[in-house]
Amino acid sequence: RSSFERTMLDWAGQLGVRCTIVEHSHLLTTQVCFTVTGPRRKIDEFLQGLRAEGTATMRAERMVMLSPL
């Protein structure tokens, strides 16, 4: 989780937008909320990166969970 958050904060910094992260812990999961402010085109670019990073993270977690080890 921390590497995902760090990646997104670094990405926001590179784009020049402001990003804050709020976590909502649940029994077995954690919901993460990103608040991003800045120029619309930069926010759209951040969203594309967020989607790509989220997909990559979910794939990696799935591979670990399905691993026979």
KAFENRA-V798407 format. One record per backbone hydrogen bond with DSSP energy under -1.0 kcal/mol. CO is the residue of the C=O (numbers start at 1). NH is the residue of the N-H. E is the energy in kcal/mol with one decimal. If there is no record, write none. Layout:
BEGIN
co=(CO & CO)
nh=(NH & NH)
e=(E & E)
END
This chain:
BEGIN
co=(1 & 2 & 3 & 4 & 5 & 6 & 7 & 8 & 9 & 10 & 11 & 12 & 12 & 18 & 20 & 22 & 24 & 29 & 31 & 33 & 35 & 37 & 39 & 40 & 41 & 42 & 43 & 44 & 45 & 46 & 47 & 48 & 49 & 50 & 51 & 52 & 53 & 54 & 55 & 56 & 57 & 58 & 59 & 60 & 61 & 62)
nh=(5 & 6 & 7 & 8 & 9 & 10 & 11 & 12 & 13 & 14 & 15 & 16 & 17 & 37 & 35 & 33 & 31 & 26 & 24 & 22 & 20 & 18 & 43 & 44 & 45 & 46 & 47 & 48 & 49 & 50 & 51 & 52 & 53 & 54 & 55 & 56 & 57 & 58 & 59 & 60 & 61 & 62 & 63 & 64 & 65 & 66)
e=(-2.4 & -2.7 & -2.3 & -2.1 & -2.4 & -2.6 & -2.3 & -2.3 & -2.1 & -2.2 & -1.8 & -1.3 & -2.3 & -2.5 & -2.6 & -3.0 & -2.7 & -3.0 & -3.3 & -2.6 & -2.2 & -2.7 & -2.3 & -2.6 & -1.7 & -2.4 & -2.5 & -1.9 & -2.0 & -2.6 & -2.5 & -2.2 & -2.7 & -2.6 & -2.3 & -2.2 & -2.5 & -2.4 & -2.2 & -2.2 & -2.5 & -2.3 & -2.4 & -2.0 & -2.5 & -2.1)
END
